[in-house]
Amino acid sequence: PASIRIIATGASQEKIPVLKHLKVRYFVEDLLDTCFLLENTSTTPIVFNHPWNQKLLPFHTVASWKDIASMINW
């Protein structure tokens, strides 16, 4: 719990400076707009699979926390 931070930013583009400041390496997101904004940053977007983002994507896609854990070198 001490390593969890919740920061409400509002618009997707406002997430980028926060993630950069916190040096976040991976960001799990279900909104494709945010993933495309993060595509050319130091933060790797990971798409959480939902019915509204079922198309072919250039990002890693996960369906569970177990999927996420298997992708990241902790």
Residue pairs with C-beta under 8 A, 6 or more apart in sequence:
5 22
7 18
9 15
9 18
12 31
12 33
12 34
12 37
13 37
15 27
15 34
15 37
15 38
16 37
16 38
16 41
16 43
19 27
19 38
19 41
19 43
20 41
20 42
20 43
23 42
24 43
25 42
25 43
25 44
26 43
26 44
26 46
26 71
26 72
27 34
27 38
27 43
27 44
27 45
27 46
28 46
28 47
28 48
28 62
28 68
29 35
29 38
29 45
29 46
29 47
29 48
30 47
30 48
30 49
30 50
30 52
30 53
31 53
32 47
32 53
32 57
34 45
35 45
35 47
35 57
35 59
36 45
38 44
38 45
39 45
39 58
39 59
44 60
45 59
46 59
46 60
46 61
46 62
46 68
46 71
47 53
47 57
47 59
47 60
47 61
47 62
48 61
48 62
48 63
49 61
49 62
49 63
60 71
62 68
62 71
